[in-house]
Amino acid sequence: MTPVVADADVLFGATTRGLLIHLDFFGLIRLHWSPLILDELSRALVDTGRKPNDQAARRHEQRLRAALPHADVPASTVQQQFQAVAAAVRSVKDTHVAACAHALVAGAAYPRARVVNLLTNNVRDFRVRQLADLGVMVIRPDPFLIDLWGLDAAGVAAAFAALRATLRSAPMPERLLDRLAADGQIRTATVLRDASRHGTVAL
């Protein structure tokens, strides 16, 4: 099981967010966030009009927490790691994300894991080598998902199919793959699409 902390910019894409949650359901990853990350996500969803108001965004937060009760890393635990990661981020606003990942390392939450993966679209905001020295691997979601596909293609495909089955709109696989690509996971969508067309997985 691979420990993962997702930055707000990764959780912002609904299809990516849903896929990560279902990858957790299927035991391929162990997804984490903090109240600080979810607050950043909620503000972004309101600011972009994806949620009509703060109340709707907070209800969405509650649904995320209900879906993955284990995912939350308490704010107080995260804040205790601010100093440890301060030199490894390029902007103060990113400190809480790195601190969330490092909190799992410092707390030995996953003693068998070599690293905690920090998924972000803004890799440049972090000093990657310094965080690697602290046990945190900064990586964009698309290459992370490709790596996961290489380890368990059937599991990734099953998580994608399960996500599709939960959606009220019941999108066809191609439509949901388009949404995943629009989130930025272009290579992952391509690999899933090709495997589906060749009949090696069912989506």
For each residue, the residues with C-beta under 8 A, 3 or more apart:
1: 27 28 29 30 110 113
2: 28 29 30 113 117 148
3: 29 30 32 104 109 110 113 116 117
4: 20 29 30 31 32 116 117 118 119 144
5: 32 33 37 73 97 100 101 104 116 117 118 119
6: 10 11 17 20 31 32 33 37 119 141
7: 10 11 37 97 118 119 120 121 122
8: 11 12 37 38 40 41 44 97
9: 12 44 120 121 122
10: 6 7 13 16 17 20 119 120 121 141
11: 6 7 8 16 17 20 33 37 38 41
12: 8 9 17 41 44 45
13: 10 16 17 182 183 184 185
14: 17 18 50 179 183
15: 18 19 163 176 179 180 182 183 185
16: 10 11 13 19 20 141 180 183 184 185
17: 6 10 11 12 13 14 20 21
18: 14 15 21 22 163 166 167
19: 15 16 22 23 145 159 160 163 180 185
20: 4 6 10 11 16 17 23 24 29 31 119 141
21: 17 18 24 25 31 64 67 68 163
22: 18 19 25 26 159 160 162 163 166
23: 19 20 26 28 29 31 148 155 156 159
24: 20 21 27 28 29 30 31 68 71
25: 21 22 159 162
26: 22 23 155 158 159 162
27: 1 24 155
28: 1 2 23 24 148 151 152 155 156 159
29: 1 2 3 4 20 23 24 148
30: 1 2 3 4 24 70 110
31: 4 6 20 21 23 24 68 71
32: 3 4 5 6 70 71 72 73 100 101 104
33: 5 6 11 37 38 64 71 72 73 100
34: 37 38 72 73 74 75 78 96 100
35: 38 39 72 74 75
36: 39 40 75 78 96 100
37: 5 6 7 8 11 33 34 40 41 96 97 100
38: 8 11 33 34 35 41 42 61 64 65
39: 35 36 42 43 61
40: 8 36 37 43 44
41: 8 11 12 37 38 44 45 61
42: 38 39 45 46 51 54 57 58 60 61
43: 39 40 46 47 57
44: 8 9 12 40 41 47 48
45: 12 41 42 48 50 51 57 60
46: 42 43 49 50 51 52 53 54 56 57
47: 43 44
48: 44 45
49: 46 52
50: 14 45 46
51: 42 45 46 56 57 60
52: 46 49 56
53: 46 56 57
54: 42 46 57 58
55: 58 59
56: 46 51 52 53 59 60
57: 42 43 45 46 51 53 54 60 61
58: 42 54 55 61 62
59: 55 56 62 63
60: 42 45 51 56 57 63 64
61: 38 39 41 42 57 58 64 65
62: 58 59 65 66
63: 59 60 66 67
64: 21 33 38 60 61 67 68 71
65: 38 61 62 68 69 71 72
66: 62 63 69
67: 21 63 64
68: 21 24 31 64 65 71
69: 65 66 72
70: 30 32
71: 24 31 32 33 64 65 68
72: 32 33 34 35 65 69
73: 5 32 33 34 77 78 100 103 104
74: 34 35 77 78
75: 34 35 36 78 79
76: 79 80
77: 73 74 80 81 103 107
78: 34 36 73 74 75 81 82 96 99 100 103
79: 75 76 82 96 99
80: 76 77 99 103 106
81: 77 78 84 85 98 99 100 102 103 106
82: 78 79 85 86 95 96 99
83: 86
84: 81 99 102 106 134
85: 81 82 88 89 95 98 99 102 131 134 136
86: 82 83 89 95
87: 127 130
88: 85 98 126 127 130 131 134 136
89: 85 86 92 94 95 97 98 125 126 127
90: 94 124 125 126 127
91: 94 95 125
92: 89 95
93: 96
94: 89 90 91 97 98 122 125 126
95: 82 85 86 89 91 92 98 99
96: 34 36 37 78 79 82 93 99 100
97: 5 7 8 37 89 94 100 101 118 120
98: 81 85 88 89 94 95 101 102 118 126 131 136
99: 78 79 80 81 82 84 85 95 96 102 103
100: 5 32 33 34 36 37 73 78 81 96 97 103 104
101: 5 32 97 98 104 105 116 117 118 131 136
102: 81 84 85 98 99 105 106 116 131 134 135 136
103: 73 77 78 80 81 99 100 106 107
104: 3 5 32 73 100 101 107 109 110 116
105: 101 102 108 109 116 134 135 136
106: 80 81 84 102 103
107: 77 103 104
108: 105 111
109: 3 104 105
110: 1 3 30 104 113 116
111: 108
112:
113: 1 2 3 110 116
114: 135
115: 132 135 136 137
116: 3 4 5 101 102 104 105 110 113 135 136 137
117: 2 3 4 5 101 136 137 139 144
118: 4 5 7 97 98 101 126 131 136 137 138 139
119: 4 5 6 7 10 20 139 140 141 144
120: 7 9 10 97 123 125 126 138 139 140
121: 7 9 10 140 141 184
122: 7 9 94 125 126
123: 120 126 128 138 139 140
124: 90
125: 89 90 91 94 120 122
126: 88 89 90 94 98 118 120 122 123 131 138
127: 87 88 89 90 130 131
128: 123 131 132 138
129: 132 133
130: 87 88 127 133 134
131: 85 88 98 101 102 118 126 127 128 134 136 137 138
132: 115 128 129 135 136 137 138
133: 129 130
134: 84 85 88 102 105 130 131
135: 102 105 114 115 116 132
136: 85 88 98 101 102 105 115 116 117 118 131 132
137: 115 116 117 118 131 132
138: 118 120 123 126 128 131 132
139: 117 118 119 120 123 143 144
140: 119 120 121 123 143 144 184
141: 6 10 16 20 119 121 144 145 184 185
142: 145 146 184 185 186 187 188
143: 139 140 146 147 187
144: 4 117 119 139 140 141 147 148
145: 19 141 142 148 149 156 185 187 188
146: 142 143 149 150 187 188 191
147: 143 144 150 151
148: 2 23 28 29 144 145 151 152 155 156
149: 145 146 152 153 156 188 191 192
150: 146 147 153
151: 28 147 148
152: 28 148 149 155 156
153: 149 150 156 157 195 200 201
154: 157 158 201
155: 23 26 27 28 148 152 158 159
156: 23 28 145 148 149 152 153 159 160 192
157: 153 154 160 161 192 195 196 201 202 203
158: 26 154 155 161 162
159: 19 22 23 25 26 28 155 156 162 163
160: 19 22 156 157 163 164 173 176 192 203
161: 157 158 164 165 173 202 203
162: 22 25 26 158 159 165 166
163: 15 18 19 21 22 159 160 166 167 176
164: 160 161 167 170 171 173 176 203
165: 161 162
166: 18 22 162 163
167: 18 163 164 170 171 176
168:
169:
170: 164 167
171: 164 167 175 176 179
172: 175 176
173: 160 161 164 176 177 193 196 203
174: 177 178 193
175: 171 172 178 179
176: 15 160 163 164 167 171 172 173 179 180 203
177: 173 174 180 181 189 192 193 203
178: 174 175 181 182 189
179: 14 15 171 175 176 182 183
180: 15 16 19 176 177 183 185 188 189 192
181: 177 178 184 185 186 189 190
182: 13 15 178 179
183: 13 14 15 16 179 180
184: 13 16 121 140 141 142 181
185: 13 15 16 19 141 142 145 180 181 188 189
186: 142 181 189 190
187: 142 143 145 146 190 191
188: 142 145 146 149 180 185 191 192
189: 177 178 180 181 185 186 192 193
190: 181 186 187 193 194
191: 146 149 187 188 194 195
192: 149 156 157 160 177 180 188 189 195 196 201 203
193: 173 174 177 189 190 196 197
194: 190 191 197 198
195: 153 157 191 192 198 200 201
196: 157 173 192 193 199 200 201 202 203
197: 193 194
198: 194 195
199: 196
200: 153 195 196
201: 153 154 157 192 195 196
202: 157 161 196
203: 157 160 161 164 173 176 177 192 196
